[in-house]
Amino acid sequence: MTTEQIISEDNILVNLRSKNKLEIITALVDSLVASGKLIDNVSTLEAICARENEGITGIGNGIAIPHGQSEEVNSPCVAVATLSNPIDWGSIDENPVAVVFLFVDPLGGKLTQVSEIMHLLGNDESLRLLKAANSVEDVLNALK
């Protein structure tokens, strides 16, 4: 299953206005609950926040990939947010984050979609399109 197959329009938040990581992660988890991909947001949010405390998920170049595993999901799911104002994420390059990919895998899963996104983000044009996205369609086009 590719990332394009598991990201639905309901799980793309464009020009999200948030002040910090927790607000962004919460909004993304809530979108997965609202779309029926997650059963409950509390335990999933706790798992992702615990993972955030373990290490850096701001991978540089304005991108963050918070992730975690949850018993509240049966198959891998991804949510994406473009931010109206980039925020400090504690990224490895110390630059603010403008695009966030949230990955949630079932317990024991392998988070295989992370490698696909990493490959995509190595493409300067895809990255430029993501950062400039003003609509869900723009985000989907950048992910192709």
A tleap script that builds the chain and sets N, CA, C and O, in Angstrom:
source leaprc.protein.ff14SB
mol = sequence {
  NMET THR THR GLU GLN ILE ILE SER GLU ASP
  ASN ILE LEU VAL ASN LEU ARG SER LYS ASN
  LYS LEU GLU ILE ILE THR ALA LEU VAL ASP
  SER LEU VAL ALA SER GLY LYS LEU ILE ASP
  ASN VAL SER THR LEU GLU ALA ILE CYS ALA
  ARG GLU ASN GLU GLY ILE THR GLY ILE GLY
  ASN GLY ILE ALA ILE PRO HIE GLY GLN SER
  GLU GLU VAL ASN SER PRO CYS VAL ALA VAL
  ALA THR LEU SER ASN PRO ILE ASP TRP GLY
  SER ILE ASP GLU ASN PRO VAL ALA VAL VAL
  PHE LEU PHE VAL ASP PRO LEU GLY GLY LYS
  LEU THR GLN VAL SER GLU ILE MET HIE LEU
  LEU GLY ASN ASP GLU SER LEU ARG LEU LEU
  LYS ALA ALA ASN SER VAL GLU ASP VAL LEU
  ASN ALA LEU CLYS
}
set mol.1.N position { 0.853 -1.178 0.000 }
set mol.1.CA position { 0.000 0.000 0.000 }
set mol.1.C position { 0.896 1.239 0.000 }
set mol.1.O position { 1.789 1.360 0.839 }
set mol.2.N position { 0.660 2.154 -0.937 }
set mol.2.CA position { 1.472 3.361 -1.010 }
set mol.2.C position { 0.867 4.469 -0.158 }
set mol.2.O position { -0.295 4.401 0.244 }
set mol.3.N position { 1.666 5.475 0.106 }
set mol.3.CA position { 1.189 6.604 0.896 }
set mol.3.C position { 0.001 7.270 0.225 }
set mol.3.O position { -0.949 7.663 0.901 }
set mol.4.N position { 0.039 7.404 -1.101 }
set mol.4.CA position { -1.090 8.007 -1.814 }
set mol.4.C position { -2.386 7.233 -1.573 }
set mol.4.O position { -3.462 7.830 -1.539 }
set mol.5.N position { -2.295 5.923 -1.407 }
set mol.5.CA position { -3.486 5.100 -1.193 }
set mol.5.C position { -4.037 5.236 0.222 }
set mol.5.O position { -5.212 4.945 0.445 }
set mol.6.N position { -3.232 5.665 1.173 }
set mol.6.CA position { -3.735 5.736 2.547 }
set mol.6.C position { -3.981 7.160 3.035 }
set mol.6.O position { -4.473 7.355 4.147 }
set mol.7.N position { -3.642 8.162 2.212 }
set mol.7.CA position { -3.965 9.543 2.583 }
set mol.7.C position { -5.257 9.924 1.879 }
set mol.7.O position { -5.331 9.943 0.650 }
set mol.8.N position { -6.272 10.228 2.678 }
set mol.8.CA position { -7.526 10.671 2.069 }
set mol.8.C position { -7.651 12.181 2.227 }
set mol.8.O position { -6.974 12.796 3.050 }
set mol.9.N position { -8.518 12.755 1.432 }
set mol.9.CA position { -8.739 14.201 1.481 }
set mol.9.C position { -9.136 14.662 2.881 }
set mol.9.O position { -8.794 15.770 3.293 }
set mol.10.N position { -9.863 13.805 3.617 }
set mol.10.CA position { -10.290 14.149 4.973 }
set mol.10.C position { -9.130 14.293 5.941 }
set mol.10.O position { -9.281 14.866 7.020 }
set mol.11.N position { -7.984 13.776 5.559 }
set mol.11.CA position { -6.827 13.782 6.451 }
set mol.11.C position { -5.721 14.711 5.969 }
set mol.11.O position { -4.549 14.534 6.300 }
set mol.12.N position { -6.121 15.710 5.175 }
set mol.12.CA position { -5.189 16.743 4.733 }
set mol.12.C position { -5.717 18.080 5.247 }
set mol.12.O position { -6.817 18.508 4.897 }
set mol.13.N position { -4.927 18.716 6.066 }
set mol.13.CA position { -5.283 20.013 6.639 }
set mol.13.C position { -4.373 21.063 6.010 }
set mol.13.O position { -3.151 21.005 6.148 }
set mol.14.N position { -4.980 22.015 5.322 }
set mol.14.CA position { -4.212 23.016 4.585 }
set mol.14.C position { -4.249 24.345 5.325 }
set mol.14.O position { -5.295 24.777 5.810 }
set mol.15.N position { -3.084 24.985 5.400 }
set mol.15.CA position { -2.944 26.286 6.077 }
set mol.15.C position { -3.442 26.245 7.514 }
set mol.15.O position { -4.126 27.160 7.975 }
set mol.16.N position { -3.089 25.170 8.216 }
set mol.16.CA position { -3.462 25.005 9.618 }
set mol.16.C position { -2.802 26.107 10.445 }
set mol.16.O position { -1.610 26.381 10.312 }
set mol.17.N position { -3.603 26.721 11.291 }
set mol.17.CA position { -3.089 27.774 12.188 }
set mol.17.C position { -2.949 27.168 13.584 }
set mol.17.O position { -3.935 26.989 14.299 }
set mol.18.N position { -1.733 26.863 13.949 }
set mol.18.CA position { -1.447 26.298 15.268 }
set mol.18.C position { -0.178 26.917 15.802 }
set mol.18.O position { 0.688 27.357 15.046 }
set mol.19.N position { -0.083 26.943 17.110 }
set mol.19.CA position { 1.049 27.599 17.749 }
set mol.19.C position { 2.155 26.652 18.155 }
set mol.19.O position { 3.285 27.080 18.390 }
set mol.20.N position { 1.839 25.337 18.242 }
set mol.20.CA position { 2.863 24.416 18.723 }
set mol.20.C position { 2.624 23.000 18.205 }
set mol.20.O position { 1.601 22.700 17.590 }
set mol.21.N position { 3.600 22.148 18.477 }
set mol.21.CA position { 3.548 20.753 18.019 }
set mol.21.C position { 2.304 20.029 18.512 }
set mol.21.O position { 1.637 19.343 17.739 }
set mol.22.N position { 1.991 20.177 19.786 }
set mol.22.CA position { 0.855 19.447 20.353 }
set mol.22.C position { -0.456 19.813 19.647 }
set mol.22.O position { -1.265 18.932 19.357 }
set mol.23.N position { -0.666 21.071 19.377 }
set mol.23.CA position { -1.884 21.490 18.669 }
set mol.23.C position { -1.951 20.859 17.277 }
set mol.23.O position { -3.014 20.418 16.841 }
set mol.24.N position { -0.825 20.820 16.591 }
set mol.24.CA position { -0.789 20.258 15.239 }
set mol.24.C position { -1.020 18.757 15.282 }
set mol.24.O position { -1.834 18.233 14.522 }
set mol.25.N position { -0.321 18.069 16.154 }
set mol.25.CA position { -0.494 16.613 16.265 }
set mol.25.C position { -1.930 16.288 16.664 }
set mol.25.O position { -2.520 15.350 16.127 }
set mol.26.N position { -2.494 17.040 17.586 }
set mol.26.CA position { -3.878 16.810 18.008 }
set mol.26.C position { -4.842 16.993 16.849 }
set mol.26.O position { -5.746 16.178 16.664 }
set mol.27.N position { -4.667 18.047 16.069 }
set mol.27.CA position { -5.538 18.290 14.920 }
set mol.27.C position { -5.448 17.146 13.905 }
set mol.27.O position { -6.461 16.732 13.342 }
set mol.28.N position { -4.242 16.640 13.676 }
set mol.28.CA position { -4.064 15.541 12.728 }
set mol.28.C position { -4.684 14.239 13.249 }
set mol.28.O position { -5.353 13.524 12.502 }
set mol.29.N position { -4.461 13.940 14.521 }
set mol.29.CA position { -5.071 12.744 15.117 }
set mol.29.C position { -6.594 12.863 15.075 }
set mol.29.O position { -7.284 11.901 14.737 }
set mol.30.N position { -7.116 14.036 15.416 }
set mol.30.CA position { -8.568 14.244 15.374 }
set mol.30.C position { -9.131 14.033 13.976 }
set mol.30.O position { -10.239 13.519 13.824 }
set mol.31.N position { -8.370 14.430 12.946 }
set mol.31.CA position { -8.847 14.217 11.570 }
set mol.31.C position { -8.923 12.725 11.248 }
set mol.31.O position { -9.818 12.288 10.525 }
set mol.32.N position { -7.983 11.944 11.785 }
set mol.32.CA position { -8.008 10.494 11.562 }
set mol.32.C position { -9.190 9.844 12.295 }
set mol.32.O position { -9.794 8.899 11.786 }
set mol.33.N position { -9.515 10.349 13.482 }
set mol.33.CA position { -10.683 9.845 14.220 }
set mol.33.C position { -11.963 10.213 13.467 }
set mol.33.O position { -12.840 9.370 13.277 }
set mol.34.N position { -12.068 11.464 13.044 }
set mol.34.CA position { -13.273 11.937 12.347 }
set mol.34.C position { -13.516 11.173 11.048 }
set mol.34.O position { -14.664 10.972 10.652 }
set mol.35.N position { -12.443 10.748 10.385 }
set mol.35.CA position { -12.595 10.018 9.123 }
set mol.35.C position { -12.772 8.514 9.339 }
set mol.35.O position { -12.917 7.763 8.375 }
set mol.36.N position { -12.761 8.070 10.602 }
set mol.36.CA position { -12.981 6.663 10.904 }
set mol.36.C position { -11.753 5.783 10.815 }
set mol.36.O position { -11.865 4.562 10.917 }
set mol.37.N position { -10.578 6.373 10.627 }
set mol.37.CA position { -9.360 5.569 10.526 }
set mol.37.C position { -8.803 5.184 11.892 }
set mol.37.O position { -8.110 4.176 12.027 }
set mol.38.N position { -9.109 5.993 12.901 }
set mol.38.CA position { -8.726 5.699 14.282 }
set mol.38.C position { -9.984 5.590 15.124 }
set mol.38.O position { -10.966 6.296 14.890 }
set mol.39.N position { -9.945 4.697 16.108 }
set mol.39.CA position { -11.101 4.512 16.989 }
set mol.39.C position { -11.146 5.592 18.054 }
set mol.39.O position { -12.212 6.127 18.360 }
set mol.40.N position { -9.989 5.914 18.620 }
set mol.40.CA position { -9.933 6.837 19.750 }
set mol.40.C position { -8.693 7.700 19.623 }
set mol.40.O position { -7.636 7.232 19.202 }
set mol.41.N position { -8.832 8.968 19.991 }
set mol.41.CA position { -7.667 9.835 19.847 }
set mol.41.C position { -6.767 9.867 21.072 }
set mol.41.O position { -5.588 10.200 20.945 }
set mol.42.N position { -7.277 9.532 22.259 }
set mol.42.CA position { -6.501 9.704 23.489 }
set mol.42.C position { -5.265 8.808 23.519 }
set mol.42.O position { -4.154 9.310 23.689 }
set mol.43.N position { -5.429 7.510 23.360 }
set mol.43.CA position { -4.270 6.620 23.451 }
set mol.43.C position { -3.307 6.826 22.283 }
set mol.43.O position { -2.093 6.703 22.446 }
set mol.44.N position { -3.847 7.137 21.115 }
set mol.44.CA position { -2.982 7.395 19.961 }
set mol.44.C position { -2.179 8.664 20.176 }
set mol.44.O position { -0.981 8.698 19.892 }
set mol.45.N position { -2.820 9.699 20.670 }
set mol.45.CA position { -2.131 10.958 20.955 }
set mol.45.C position { -1.029 10.739 21.994 }
set mol.45.O position { 0.069 11.278 21.864 }
set mol.46.N position { -1.327 9.950 23.017 }
set mol.46.CA position { -0.321 9.644 24.036 }
set mol.46.C position { 0.877 8.920 23.434 }
set mol.46.O position { 2.023 9.228 23.763 }
set mol.47.N position { 0.612 7.953 22.548 }
set mol.47.CA position { 1.700 7.185 21.924 }
set mol.47.C position { 2.572 8.085 21.052 }
set mol.47.O position { 3.797 7.969 21.068 }
set mol.48.N position { 1.954 8.965 20.304 }
set mol.48.CA position { 2.717 9.852 19.424 }
set mol.48.C position { 3.517 10.854 20.248 }
set mol.48.O position { 4.675 11.129 19.935 }
set mol.49.N position { 2.916 11.395 21.286 }
set mol.49.CA position { 3.640 12.342 22.146 }
set mol.49.C position { 4.805 11.656 22.856 }
set mol.49.O position { 5.867 12.257 23.022 }
set mol.50.N position { 4.620 10.416 23.273 }
set mol.50.CA position { 5.715 9.665 23.898 }
set mol.50.C position { 6.859 9.489 22.905 }
set mol.50.O position { 8.027 9.634 23.266 }
set mol.51.N position { 6.527 9.181 21.670 }
set mol.51.CA position { 7.548 9.031 20.635 }
set mol.51.C position { 8.247 10.365 20.365 }
set mol.51.O position { 9.460 10.399 20.157 }
set mol.52.N position { 7.490 11.457 20.369 }
set mol.52.CA position { 8.073 12.794 20.180 }
set mol.52.C position { 9.126 13.076 21.248 }
set mol.52.O position { 10.152 13.697 20.967 }
set mol.53.N position { 8.873 12.623 22.461 }
set mol.53.CA position { 9.810 12.858 23.559 }
set mol.53.C position { 11.077 12.017 23.447 }
set mol.53.O position { 12.078 12.308 24.101 }
set mol.54.N position { 11.033 10.976 22.620 }
set mol.54.CA position { 12.192 10.093 22.458 }
set mol.54.C position { 13.237 10.643 21.506 }
set mol.54.O position { 14.419 10.328 21.640 }
set mol.55.N position { 12.824 11.454 20.554 }
set mol.55.CA position { 13.797 11.936 19.582 }
set mol.55.C position { 13.197 12.909 18.594 }
set mol.55.O position { 11.986 13.133 18.573 }
set mol.56.N position { 14.044 13.474 17.792 }
set mol.56.CA position { 13.674 14.511 16.837 }
set mol.56.C position { 12.868 13.921 15.677 }
set mol.56.O position { 13.265 12.926 15.070 }
set mol.57.N position { 11.738 14.547 15.383 }
set mol.57.CA position { 10.952 14.150 14.206 }
set mol.57.C position { 10.901 15.276 13.177 }
set mol.57.O position { 10.299 15.120 12.114 }
set mol.58.N position { 11.521 16.395 13.484 }
set mol.58.CA position { 11.696 17.456 12.489 }
set mol.58.C position { 12.916 17.086 11.668 }
set mol.58.O position { 14.051 17.242 12.121 }
set mol.59.N position { 12.679 16.593 10.453 }
set mol.59.CA position { 13.758 15.998 9.665 }
set mol.59.C position { 14.542 17.011 8.853 }
set mol.59.O position { 15.490 16.657 8.152 }
set mol.60.N position { 14.143 18.278 8.950 }
set mol.60.CA position { 14.836 19.313 8.211 }
set mol.60.C position { 14.069 19.723 6.971 }
set mol.60.O position { 13.103 19.075 6.571 }
set mol.61.N position { 14.518 20.806 6.376 }
set mol.61.CA position { 13.922 21.312 5.146 }
set mol.61.C position { 12.448 21.677 5.317 }
set mol.61.O position { 11.684 21.647 4.352 }
set mol.62.N position { 12.041 22.025 6.557 }
set mol.62.CA position { 10.667 22.453 6.804 }
set mol.62.C position { 9.661 21.333 6.988 }
set mol.62.O position { 8.454 21.572 6.932 }
set mol.63.N position { 10.144 20.096 7.209 }
set mol.63.CA position { 9.271 18.927 7.299 }
set mol.63.C position { 9.421 18.251 8.662 }
set mol.63.O position { 10.523 18.131 9.196 }
set mol.64.N position { 8.282 17.811 9.213 }
set mol.64.CA position { 8.286 16.987 10.425 }
set mol.64.C position { 7.469 15.732 10.156 }
set mol.64.O position { 6.483 15.763 9.419 }
set mol.65.N position { 7.892 14.627 10.763 }
set mol.65.CA position { 7.179 13.359 10.585 }
set mol.65.C position { 6.911 12.692 11.944 }
set mol.65.O position { 7.480 11.643 12.246 }
set mol.66.N position { 6.049 13.303 12.754 }
set mol.66.CA position { 5.695 12.622 14.004 }
set mol.66.C position { 5.024 11.286 13.673 }
set mol.66.O position { 4.324 11.161 12.668 }
set mol.67.N position { 5.249 10.307 14.523 }
set mol.67.CA position { 4.706 8.982 14.229 }
set mol.67.C position { 4.586 8.158 15.502 }
set mol.67.O position { 5.166 8.482 16.538 }
set mol.68.N position { 3.819 7.087 15.390 }
set mol.68.CA position { 3.662 6.189 16.513 }
set mol.68.C position { 2.812 4.993 16.138 }
set mol.68.O position { 2.296 4.885 15.025 }
set mol.69.N position { 2.685 4.108 17.093 }
set mol.69.CA position { 1.874 2.914 16.917 }
set mol.69.C position { 0.722 2.954 17.908 }
set mol.69.O position { 0.843 3.489 19.010 }
set mol.70.N position { -0.399 2.373 17.489 }
set mol.70.CA position { -1.577 2.419 18.336 }
set mol.70.C position { -2.425 1.172 18.141 }
set mol.70.O position { -2.534 0.641 17.035 }
set mol.71.N position { -3.024 0.716 19.234 }
set mol.71.CA position { -3.973 -0.391 19.135 }
set mol.71.C position { -5.313 0.093 18.606 }
set mol.71.O position { -6.216 -0.713 18.379 }
set mol.72.N position { -5.455 1.394 18.408 }
set mol.72.CA position { -6.708 1.990 17.942 }
set mol.72.C position { -6.819 2.033 16.425 }
set mol.72.O position { -7.779 2.592 15.895 }
set mol.73.N position { -5.856 1.455 15.721 }
set mol.73.CA position { -5.857 1.464 14.262 }
set mol.73.C position { -5.578 0.050 13.760 }
set mol.73.O position { -4.761 -0.675 14.327 }
set mol.74.N position { -6.273 -0.331 12.682 }
set mol.74.CA position { -6.094 -1.670 12.115 }
set mol.74.C position { -5.133 -1.694 10.939 }
set mol.74.O position { -4.537 -2.728 10.637 }
set mol.75.N position { -4.983 -0.557 10.276 }
set mol.75.CA position { -4.066 -0.483 9.144 }
set mol.75.C position { -3.366 0.876 9.181 }
set mol.75.O position { -3.874 1.821 9.784 }
set mol.76.N position { -2.206 0.975 8.538 }
set mol.76.CA position { -1.456 2.226 8.576 }
set mol.76.C position { -2.287 3.395 8.064 }
set mol.76.O position { -3.079 3.247 7.133 }
set mol.77.N position { -2.101 4.543 8.676 }
set mol.77.CA position { -2.782 5.739 8.189 }
set mol.77.C position { -1.863 6.941 8.311 }
set mol.77.O position { -0.950 6.979 9.135 }
set mol.78.N position { -2.137 7.917 7.465 }
set mol.78.CA position { -1.308 9.106 7.384 }
set mol.78.C position { -2.214 10.331 7.329 }
set mol.78.O position { -3.251 10.314 6.666 }
set mol.79.N position { -1.826 11.376 8.016 }
set mol.79.CA position { -2.492 12.671 7.909 }
set mol.79.C position { -1.408 13.706 7.623 }
set mol.79.O position { -0.261 13.558 8.045 }
set mol.80.N position { -1.792 14.755 6.899 }
set mol.80.CA position { -0.839 15.769 6.475 }
set mol.80.C position { -1.378 17.148 6.824 }
set mol.80.O position { -2.573 17.411 6.686 }
set mol.81.N position { -0.494 18.022 7.274 }
set mol.81.CA position { -0.870 19.421 7.498 }
set mol.81.C position { 0.173 20.333 6.870 }
set mol.81.O position { 1.377 20.136 7.028 }
set mol.82.N position { -0.321 21.334 6.156 }
set mol.82.CA position { 0.540 22.444 5.777 }
set mol.82.C position { 0.199 23.559 6.753 }
set mol.82.O position { -0.967 23.759 7.091 }
set mol.83.N position { 1.201 24.273 7.200 }
set mol.83.CA position { 0.998 25.274 8.243 }
set mol.83.C position { 0.971 26.682 7.658 }
set mol.83.O position { 1.778 27.024 6.794 }
set mol.84.N position { 0.040 27.484 8.135 }
set mol.84.CA position { -0.036 28.867 7.656 }
set mol.84.C position { 1.189 29.660 8.097 }
set mol.84.O position { 1.652 30.552 7.386 }
set mol.85.N position { 1.702 29.332 9.263 }
set mol.85.CA position { 2.923 29.950 9.776 }
set mol.85.C position { 3.841 28.851 10.282 }
set mol.85.O position { 3.508 28.171 11.252 }
set mol.86.N position { 4.995 28.664 9.643 }
set mol.86.CA position { 5.928 27.637 10.118 }
set mol.86.C position { 6.259 27.842 11.595 }
set mol.86.O position { 6.323 28.969 12.087 }
set mol.87.N position { 6.468 26.717 12.291 }
set mol.87.CA position { 6.758 26.776 13.725 }
set mol.87.C position { 8.056 26.038 14.054 }
set mol.87.O position { 8.533 25.200 13.289 }
set mol.88.N position { 8.598 26.373 15.200 }
set mol.88.CA position { 9.787 25.681 15.690 }
set mol.88.C position { 9.377 24.262 16.096 }
set mol.88.O position { 8.437 24.081 16.870 }
set mol.89.N position { 10.077 23.270 15.577 }
set mol.89.CA position { 9.784 21.866 15.881 }
set mol.89.C position { 10.995 21.201 16.514 }
set mol.89.O position { 10.961 20.012 16.832 }
set mol.90.N position { 12.060 21.963 16.695 }
set mol.90.CA position { 13.294 21.355 17.192 }
set mol.90.C position { 13.925 20.483 16.123 }
set mol.90.O position { 14.475 19.424 16.422 }
set mol.91.N position { 13.846 20.922 14.891 }
set mol.91.CA position { 14.329 20.139 13.749 }
set mol.91.C position { 15.845 20.021 13.740 }
set mol.91.O position { 16.560 20.827 14.337 }
set mol.92.N position { 16.307 18.998 13.049 }
set mol.92.CA position { 17.749 18.758 13.007 }
set mol.92.C position { 18.510 19.899 12.340 }
set mol.92.O position { 19.676 20.129 12.661 }
set mol.93.N position { 17.867 20.622 11.413 }
set mol.93.CA position { 18.534 21.749 10.779 }
set mol.93.C position { 18.180 23.082 11.449 }
set mol.93.O position { 18.596 24.147 10.991 }
set mol.94.N position { 17.412 23.007 12.531 }
set mol.94.CA position { 17.000 24.157 13.337 }
set mol.94.C position { 16.091 25.135 12.601 }
set mol.94.O position { 15.853 26.241 13.086 }
set mol.95.N position { 15.579 24.739 11.427 }
set mol.95.CA position { 14.645 25.581 10.677 }
set mol.95.C position { 13.215 25.253 11.084 }
set mol.95.O position { 12.930 24.129 11.498 }
set mol.96.N position { 12.308 26.232 10.969 }
set mol.96.CA position { 10.911 25.969 11.318 }
set mol.96.C position { 10.257 24.988 10.341 }
set mol.96.O position { 10.698 24.820 9.205 }
set mol.97.N position { 9.199 24.356 10.823 }
set mol.97.CA position { 8.470 23.341 10.045 }
set mol.97.C position { 7.252 23.975 9.392 }
set mol.97.O position { 6.519 24.737 10.021 }
set mol.98.N position { 7.045 23.646 8.110 }
set mol.98.CA position { 5.907 24.154 7.348 }
set mol.98.C position { 4.949 23.044 6.934 }
set mol.98.O position { 3.784 23.311 6.636 }
set mol.99.N position { 5.431 21.793 6.913 }
set mol.99.CA position { 4.609 20.652 6.501 }
set mol.99.C position { 4.835 19.521 7.496 }
set mol.99.O position { 5.970 19.202 7.850 }
set mol.100.N position { 3.714 18.910 7.949 }
set mol.100.CA position { 3.784 17.827 8.929 }
set mol.100.C position { 3.068 16.605 8.379 }
set mol.100.O position { 1.914 16.687 7.958 }
set mol.101.N position { 3.758 15.473 8.387 }
set mol.101.CA position { 3.176 14.174 8.039 }
set mol.101.C position { 3.064 13.376 9.330 }
set mol.101.O position { 4.071 13.122 9.991 }
set mol.102.N position { 1.866 12.984 9.692 }
set mol.102.CA position { 1.654 12.162 10.883 }
set mol.102.C position { 1.383 10.736 10.432 }
set mol.102.O position { 0.473 10.497 9.638 }
set mol.103.N position { 2.168 9.788 10.933 }
set mol.103.CA position { 2.017 8.368 10.604 }
set mol.103.C position { 1.558 7.606 11.832 }
set mol.103.O position { 2.122 7.764 12.914 }
set mol.104.N position { 0.537 6.782 11.665 }
set mol.104.CA position { 0.092 5.908 12.753 }
set mol.104.C position { 0.010 4.496 12.199 }
set mol.104.O position { -0.647 4.249 11.187 }
set mol.105.N position { 0.672 3.591 12.862 }
set mol.105.CA position { 0.707 2.186 12.460 }
set mol.105.C position { 0.101 1.346 13.576 }
set mol.105.O position { 0.123 1.746 14.739 }
set mol.106.N position { -0.445 0.169 13.221 }
set mol.106.CA position { -0.894 -0.752 14.273 }
set mol.106.C position { 0.299 -1.172 15.126 }
set mol.106.O position { 1.444 -1.085 14.681 }
set mol.107.N position { 0.036 -1.623 16.341 }
set mol.107.CA position { 1.117 -2.127 17.198 }
set mol.107.C position { 1.902 -3.198 16.452 }
set mol.107.O position { 1.322 -4.088 15.832 }
set mol.108.N position { 3.201 -3.105 16.518 }
set mol.108.CA position { 4.053 -4.074 15.837 }
set mol.108.C position { 4.251 -3.777 14.371 }
set mol.108.O position { 4.936 -4.534 13.683 }
set mol.109.N position { 3.667 -2.685 13.860 }
set mol.109.CA position { 3.807 -2.316 12.450 }
set mol.109.C position { 5.195 -1.786 12.147 }
set mol.109.O position { 6.006 -1.590 13.052 }
set mol.110.N position { 5.463 -1.560 10.890 }
set mol.110.CA position { 6.804 -1.188 10.450 }
set mol.110.C position { 6.937 0.251 9.957 }
set mol.110.O position { 8.035 0.663 9.584 }
set mol.111.N position { 5.844 1.033 9.943 }
set mol.111.CA position { 5.889 2.411 9.458 }
set mol.111.C position { 6.569 2.502 8.092 }
set mol.111.O position { 7.440 3.346 7.881 }
set mol.112.N position { 6.173 1.643 7.183 }
set mol.112.CA position { 6.801 1.595 5.863 }
set mol.112.C position { 6.551 2.851 5.043 }
set mol.112.O position { 7.329 3.147 4.137 }
set mol.113.N position { 5.492 3.599 5.330 }
set mol.113.CA position { 5.193 4.793 4.555 }
set mol.113.C position { 6.221 5.894 4.805 }
set mol.113.O position { 6.376 6.792 3.978 }
set mol.114.N position { 6.916 5.836 5.923 }
set mol.114.CA position { 7.923 6.857 6.217 }
set mol.114.C position { 8.989 6.865 5.129 }
set mol.114.O position { 9.393 7.933 4.670 }
set mol.115.N position { 9.449 5.692 4.712 }
set mol.115.CA position { 10.510 5.650 3.698 }
set mol.115.C position { 10.021 6.206 2.369 }
set mol.115.O position { 10.787 6.847 1.650 }
set mol.116.N position { 8.758 5.970 2.033 }
set mol.116.CA position { 8.216 6.517 0.783 }
set mol.116.C position { 8.179 8.045 0.840 }
set mol.116.O position { 8.534 8.717 -0.128 }
set mol.117.N position { 7.751 8.581 1.969 }
set mol.117.CA position { 7.712 10.034 2.118 }
set mol.117.C position { 9.128 10.605 2.078 }
set mol.117.O position { 9.352 11.650 1.466 }
set mol.118.N position { 10.074 9.945 2.713 }
set mol.118.CA position { 11.458 10.416 2.695 }
set mol.118.C position { 11.971 10.480 1.255 }
set mol.118.O position { 12.669 11.424 0.885 }
set mol.119.N position { 11.631 9.489 0.457 }
set mol.119.CA position { 12.035 9.486 -0.954 }
set mol.119.C position { 11.387 10.662 -1.683 }
set mol.119.O position { 12.054 11.369 -2.438 }
set mol.120.N position { 10.105 10.871 -1.463 }
set mol.120.CA position { 9.369 11.962 -2.092 }
set mol.120.C position { 9.987 13.309 -1.714 }
set mol.120.O position { 10.130 14.192 -2.560 }
set mol.121.N position { 10.345 13.458 -0.461 }
set mol.121.CA position { 10.865 14.734 0.011 }
set mol.121.C position { 12.290 14.999 -0.463 }
set mol.121.O position { 12.816 16.097 -0.282 }
set mol.122.N position { 12.902 14.003 -1.061 }
set mol.122.CA position { 14.195 14.203 -1.694 }
set mol.122.C position { 14.058 14.878 -3.049 }
set mol.122.O position { 15.050 15.284 -3.655 }
set mol.123.N position { 12.822 14.993 -3.519 }
set mol.123.CA position { 12.530 15.638 -4.792 }
set mol.123.C position { 12.220 17.111 -4.522 }
set mol.123.O position { 11.200 17.434 -3.914 }
set mol.124.N position { 13.100 17.994 -4.974 }
set mol.124.CA position { 12.943 19.425 -4.694 }
set mol.124.C position { 11.616 19.975 -5.200 }
set mol.124.O position { 11.013 20.824 -4.544 }
set mol.125.N position { 11.156 19.510 -6.344 }
set mol.125.CA position { 9.908 20.022 -6.903 }
set mol.125.C position { 8.706 19.600 -6.063 }
set mol.125.O position { 7.809 20.410 -5.830 }
set mol.126.N position { 8.671 18.357 -5.607 }
set mol.126.CA position { 7.574 17.901 -4.742 }
set mol.126.C position { 7.562 18.688 -3.440 }
set mol.126.O position { 6.502 19.078 -2.950 }
set mol.127.N position { 8.727 18.915 -2.893 }
set mol.127.CA position { 8.835 19.675 -1.653 }
set mol.127.C position { 8.364 21.111 -1.846 }
set mol.127.O position { 7.656 21.654 -0.998 }
set mol.128.N position { 8.749 21.719 -2.944 }
set mol.128.CA position { 8.315 23.082 -3.241 }
set mol.128.C position { 6.802 23.141 -3.374 }
set mol.128.O position { 6.164 24.046 -2.837 }
set mol.129.N position { 6.222 22.172 -4.094 }
set mol.129.CA position { 4.767 22.132 -4.280 }
set mol.129.C position { 4.030 21.950 -2.953 }
set mol.129.O position { 2.995 22.575 -2.723 }
set mol.130.N position { 4.562 21.102 -2.092 }
set mol.130.CA position { 3.930 20.901 -0.776 }
set mol.130.C position { 3.928 22.185 0.043 }
set mol.130.O position { 2.910 22.549 0.632 }
set mol.131.N position { 5.053 22.862 0.080 }
set mol.131.CA position { 5.150 24.077 0.879 }
set mol.131.C position { 4.285 25.201 0.323 }
set mol.131.O position { 3.860 26.085 1.068 }
set mol.132.N position { 4.023 25.172 -0.975 }
set mol.132.CA position { 3.215 26.214 -1.611 }
set mol.132.C position { 1.728 25.843 -1.683 }
set mol.132.O position { 0.915 26.649 -2.136 }
set mol.133.N position { 1.373 24.647 -1.248 }
set mol.133.CA position { -0.009 24.158 -1.386 }
set mol.133.C position { -1.007 25.075 -0.678 }
set mol.133.O position { -0.804 25.472 0.470 }
set mol.134.N position { -2.081 25.398 -1.385 }
set mol.134.CA position { -3.164 26.208 -0.825 }
set mol.134.C position { -4.493 25.470 -0.809 }
set mol.134.O position { -5.520 26.032 -0.428 }
set mol.135.N position { -4.468 24.214 -1.224 }
set mol.135.CA position { -5.694 23.417 -1.237 }
set mol.135.C position { -5.338 21.943 -1.055 }
set mol.135.O position { -4.187 21.537 -1.216 }
set mol.136.N position { -6.345 21.165 -0.720 }
set mol.136.CA position { -6.166 19.715 -0.596 }
set mol.136.C position { -5.683 19.148 -1.921 }
set mol.136.O position { -4.806 18.284 -1.950 }
set mol.137.N position { -6.250 19.630 -3.009 }
set mol.137.CA position { -5.844 19.160 -4.339 }
set mol.137.C position { -4.367 19.437 -4.590 }
set mol.137.O position { -3.665 18.596 -5.151 }
set mol.138.N position { -3.889 20.618 -4.178 }
set mol.138.CA position { -2.468 20.937 -4.332 }
set mol.138.C position { -1.584 19.936 -3.595 }
set mol.138.O position { -0.555 19.506 -4.116 }
set mol.139.N position { -1.990 19.568 -2.383 }
set mol.139.CA position { -1.222 18.601 -1.597 }
set mol.139.C position { -1.223 17.249 -2.300 }
set mol.139.O position { -0.175 16.619 -2.445 }
set mol.140.N position { -2.397 16.803 -2.736 }
set mol.140.CA position { -2.479 15.513 -3.431 }
set mol.140.C position { -1.614 15.507 -4.701 }
set mol.140.O position { -0.947 14.515 -4.993 }
set mol.141.N position { -1.629 16.601 -5.441 }
set mol.141.CA position { -0.803 16.679 -6.647 }
set mol.141.C position { 0.673 16.625 -6.320 }
set mol.141.O position { 1.450 16.013 -7.052 }
set mol.142.N position { 1.071 17.260 -5.224 }
set mol.142.CA position { 2.486 17.238 -4.825 }
set mol.142.C position { 2.925 15.843 -4.414 }
set mol.142.O position { 4.103 15.507 -4.527 }
set mol.143.N position { 1.992 15.027 -3.938 }
set mol.143.CA position { 2.318 13.679 -3.482 }
set mol.143.C position { 2.351 12.653 -4.603 }
set mol.143.O position { 2.673 11.491 -4.358 }
set mol.144.N position { 2.032 13.050 -5.806 }
set mol.144.CA position { 2.010 12.095 -6.930 }
set mol.144.C position { 3.400 11.851 -7.471 }
set mol.144.O position { 3.569 11.078 -8.414 }
savepdb mol mol.pdb
quit
